[in-house]
Amino acid sequence: MTGHTDETRAPDTPAAPAAPGAPAAASRRLPLLDVLRGVAILGTLATNVWLFAAPGGEANMLFTASLSPLEAALADPSPATVAEGVFLLLSNGKFLALLTLLFGVGLAIQFRSAAKKGGRWPGPYKWRALFLFTEGLVHFTLVFAADVLMGYAVTSLLVAWLLTRSQRAQNAVMWTCLVLHLAVVGLLTAAYTLFPQPGEQSADGGVPADVVDLYAHGGYLEQIAFRLDNALAMRSEPIITFAFMVFMFLLGVRLFRAGAFGGDAAGRRLRGRLLAWGLGVGVPLNIATALGGADLFFVDRYVAAPVVALGLVGAIGWLVDRADPAGWGIVSLSSLGRMAMSGYVAQNLLCMLACYGVGLGLAARLDGTGPWWVMGLWAAVAALLLAWSTLWLRRFRLGPLEALQKAVLGRLPERRR
């Protein structure tokens, strides 16, 4: 998200022609990376929109649902449940993993840029991480509890330091983190299986009535207080997935250095392998874990989905290689990718205002009407983000939050020197 700079062109990779209406600086970027970031932002929205629309909103993170979406579709194969099951199968965990991978890529780009300029590393990067953490804290407090920015900020500090170590040391940490992550997932899955969670058979996942009422009718300050009172529980995901984030960051660094995002033949070959292995192995594994039910939630989201995410890098790369770089799809996704932080915060703010009682209250008004309105909300917000980012970057070089970050960091004495 903010793990990248304007220097996103790989060495020896020719610049893509600028899209009509786009700033000239866009032509110096790796076009695939911007498209991938835009897709990742819309993909995280496809997962988070269900939290906003559920009874109790984001508080659903603290409770357990009874059936996985595919189980529900098999139990009731109506068009609505099948559509919801497929929608969630396609989105759950994949784009979180993709976004995490891309943040590692951005870190590698900044490290390379500092090395080319002879700058110290991590050096001023610690201020960028501090800004990201602060921004995530504000986002968590005022908008949405399932924030990813704080976790990325902490992880980036460790990985930034690791980039100064030898490749052997980086590899050792990377694979150790993968083993540790799989062990944590195994332990959590065993606990889930052996100790059924309270509220499993409840239609609303066991969310207390007062919490449901808080998000349906409560005041904005009351919702903020609830987030702060339950901050540790609501921040549990980045804690239990810390090793996973370190692994994905370092994997992103490794793929970038191997040229996997370049427009040359070597990059296309690497993406072809990611496509074949990621989708060939990941999709069957993902379907199996999704059919395994709630007991396999952690395996589904944090093991199978990341494998599919690697396949998505190859699949999206295959499409970008064959698409018109000046076409609306590429231009709009690239624009959203270039202002990914602004897009991420904006989509959550829009969903909060649409679903919670502090805004339109659609979650309570449309409760029990089926999943179609939720998917419609995702499509509407996605279209708005794509149009907004495209129009914004025709006038400005950076997104609003990206410009704020640059202005704040640019005033630091260390950065000015």
N, C-alpha and C positions, 0 to 999 in steps of 0.2 A: 504494500500500500504506500507507505512512505519509505519503503526500503529501496527506492530507486531514485536516480537523478535523471537529468536530461541526457546524460551520456549513456544511451542504451544501444549503441551500435557496436557490434563486435568487431574486432580487428579484421581486416580483409573482407568485411561484408559490405557490399555496395548498398548505398542508401536507397530506399524505396522512394518513388516520386511522391511528392506531397499531394494530398487530396485537395480538391477544390475547396477553398474557404478555410483550409487549415493553415496555421502559422508555418513559416518556413522551417522552424526548428523541428517540426514533426518529422521532416524528411530525414533527419539524422538519427532517428530512433530505430530500434529493431521492431518492425511492425507486428510480428507475431506476439511479442511480449505484451504489447499494449492490448491486443485483441484478447489474449488469455486473461489479462487482468480484468477487462470488461466482462468477459464471460464469468469469471470467478465472482465478481460482485453480484451479478444477476443470479448466479447459482446460490450464493449464500442467502439472498432474498427469498429464493424458492424454498429454502428450509425454514428461515426465521418467520416467514409470513404465517405459518401454521401456529407458532407460539403466540403471535399477536391475536390470532383469530380464536384461540381456544379459551374455554372458561378459565378465568384466573390469569390469562395472558402469560407473560414470561415466567410466572410462578410455577407453571407446569414443569419447569426444569427440576423442581424439587420433588416431583411426584412421579408415579409410574402408571403408564397406561396398560391395559390388559392384553391387547392384541397388537401384533405388528400390522402395518397396512396391507401387506400381502395376505396375511392370515385372514384379515377382515374381508378382503376381496374374495377369498376362496369360500369363506363362510356365507357371504352374501354377494354373489357375482352380479350385482346390479351395475349399470353404467357409472353411477356416482362413486361407489366404493372401488370399482376397478380403476377409474380415472384417478382417484385419490391415491390408491396404492401404487400405481405406475409413476405418478408425479413424485411421490415421496421416495420411491425406489431410485429414481433418476437423480434426485437432489441430495439425499441424506449423506453427509460426510464427504462427498466427492469434492465439492467446491471449497469446503473448509481446508481439505488437504491441498487442493490446487493453490489456494491463496497462500497457504503456509509455504509451499514450495517456491512460489514466485517471490515471496518476501526474501527467501534465501538467495534467489537470483539477484534481486535488487541489492542485497548486501555485497555480493560478489562484484557487482558493477561499481559500487562506491569504493570498495577496496582497490579495484584495478585503477579507478580514476585517481585515488590518492597516491598510489604507487607511481603512476605516470607523471604526476605533478611533484613528486618528491616530498609529499606531505607526511606528517606523522599519522600513525594508525594504532589504535582507534582514534586517538587525538580528539578532535572536535565531535566525533560521532557520538560520544556519550551525551552531548547536549541534544542531539537529534533523538536519541532514545528517551531521554528525560522528557522532551516535548511530547513524544508519542505516548508515553505513559500518562502524562498529565491530561492529554487529550482523551485518552481512553477512560481515565477516571471521571472526567466530566461527562463523557458519553454514557458511561455506566450509571452515574448518579442521576442524570437528567433525562435520559432517553431510554436505554435498553440494557438490561442486566447481562445479556449474553454477549458482552463486548469481547472482541479479540485483540484490541490494540494494546492493552496492558500486558497480556501474555507475550505478544510479539516483541514488545519493548524490552522486557526482561530477557527473553531468549536471545534477542539480537546482541545484547551486551556480551553474553558468553560467546556466541559464535563470532562476533567481531574480534574478540581476543584470540579465539582459536585460529582465525585466518592468519595470525602472525606466527603460528607454530608450523612445524613441518607437515608435509602431506601425510606422512605415516601417522603422526599424532592425530591429525584430523580424521583419518580413516578409522583409527582405533576408537575415538570418541563416537564417531558416527555409528559404527556397528554395535558398540556397547550400548548405546542409547536404544537401538532397535531391539536388542535382546531384552533390555530392561523394560521397554514399552510392552513387548509381547508378554512378559511375565506379569506386569501390572494388569493387562487386559485379561490374562488367564485367571488371576486371583479374583478380580471383580466379577468375571463370568461365573466362577465357582460359587462366590458368595450370593450372586443373584439366583443361581439355580438351587442352592441348598437352603436359602432363607428367603422365602417369598416376601415381596414387598407389600406393605399395607396399602389398601386401596386399589389392588390390581383389578378387581372385578367392577370397579366403579366406572360409570360412563364418562365422568369428567377426570378420570385418572386419580381420584382421591383428593383433589384440591378442596380444602375447607371452604364452606359456604361464605365465611366472612372475607376470605381472600378473593373469591369469585366476585363478591359484591364490591370489593375495593376497586377492582379493575373495571367493573361495569358502571359503577356509580360514584366511586370515591373521588376525592379531590387530588389534584396534582401533587401537592406537598405531602399528602398521605402516602401516595405511591413512592415518592422519593424516600420517605422515612422507612417504608417497608423494604426497599432495596438495601438501604444502609443497615437495617436491623438484621437482614439475612445475607449480608455481603459475602461472608465466608462460604456459605452453602452455594450461593449463586456464582461464586468465582471458582467452584470446584473443578470445572472442566480444564482450564489452563494449568491447574495444579497437577491433576492426574495425567495430563497429556504433555507435561514438560519435556520428558525424554523424547516423545514423538515429535514435538516441535523442533527440538535440536536436530534430530535425525533428518526431518524434512528440509530444514534450512540448509544443512550440509549437503544433502542430496541435490538441492537446487544449485548450490555453488558448484558441485561436481558436474552437473549437466550443463551449466553455463560454460564452464571452462572446457568441456568437451565439444562445445559448438552446437548443442542440440537446438538452439533457438535461432541459428543463423540461416540465411537464405541460400546457402551454397549446397552442393551435392552431399557433403559430409553431414550437414545438419538434417537434410531430408532423409538420409539413411538412418540416422539415429532416431528420428521421429517415427520412421517406419517400424523400427524395432519396438519402440514404446507402444505404438498402436497395436502391434501384433501380440506382444506379451501382456500389456496392460489390460486390453479388452478380452483377449483370449483366455487369460487366467482369471482376471478380476471379475468379469461379468458372471460367469458360472458360480464363482465363490460368493459373490454378492447376492445372487438369487438364493443360493442355499442358505446363507446366514439370515436373509430376510424371512425366508420360510421357516426358519428355526424359532421364530417368535421373540418375545421380549427377553427371554433368557440369554439370547445371543446378541443383545443390543450393542454391547461394547465391541464384539468381534465384527459385527456388521459395520459400525460407524468408524472404527479406528484401525481395522485391519483390511477388510475387503474393500471398503470405499477408497482408501488411498491407492490401492493397486489400480482401481478403475481410473482414478485421477491421472495416473501416469499414461494410461491409454488415451485419456482425453487430450493430453498434450499432443500426442501423435495424431489423433483424429482432427483436432482443430487446426494443427499445423498442415495437415493434408488439405483441408478445405481452404485455408488461407493461401497456400501455394497455388491454388487453382482459381481463386476468386479475383474479381476486379478490385484492385487496391483503391480505386476511386468510387467504388460502389457504396450505397448507403449503409449496408450492413457492416462492412469493414470500417468505414469512417466513423460510424456511431459507436461501435464497440471499442475502437481505438480511442475515441474521445473520452468515453467513460473510463477506460483503463488508464488514461493519462491523468485523470482526476479521481482516482479510485477512492482515496480517503474521503473526499467530499461526497462521492456517490454512496459510499457505505453508510456514512452518518445520515445523509439525506433520506435514504430509503427507510431506515429505521424510524426516523422522525415522522415521515409520512405515514408509515404503518401505525405508529402510536396514535397519531391524530385521527386516523381513520377508524381504528378498532376500539380504543379505550374510551371510557366514559368522559375523559377530559376533552375529547374531540367529538367525532360523529357517533361513537359508541356502536359501531356496526357489529362487533363481536356479540354483544348482548341482544341487539335487535334481530340479528339473523341467525341466532343460535338455534340449531335443530333443523335448519333449512338445507343442509347438505354442503358438499365441498365446492360447489361450482363458484360461489361468490368469492371464496378464498383464492382460487386459481385466477378468477377474473381480476381480483385486487392485485395479485402478483403481475399479471400482464399489463394492467394499467400503470402501476408504479414503474415497471421495467421500461415501458414505452416513454413515460415522462422523463426518466433518467437519461435515456438515450438521446431524446430530443434536446433536453436541457444541456447536457454536456457538449453536444455538437454545437449548439448555438453559442454557448458560453465561450468555447475555445476559438470561435471565429473572432471574438472581440478581445479576449484575454489570453495570455500565454499559459497561466496556471489556474487550477481550480481554486475556489475560495479558501478552503483549509490549507491547501498546498501553498498558496500565496501568503497566508498568515504564518505558516511554519517558516517559510523563507525569510519573511520580514523579521520575525523574532530571532531566528538563528543568525541572521545577518548583522544584528546589533551586538552580538557577543564580541568582546575584544579579541578573543582567540581566533574567531572566524575572520574578523577584519584584517588581522595580521597575515 
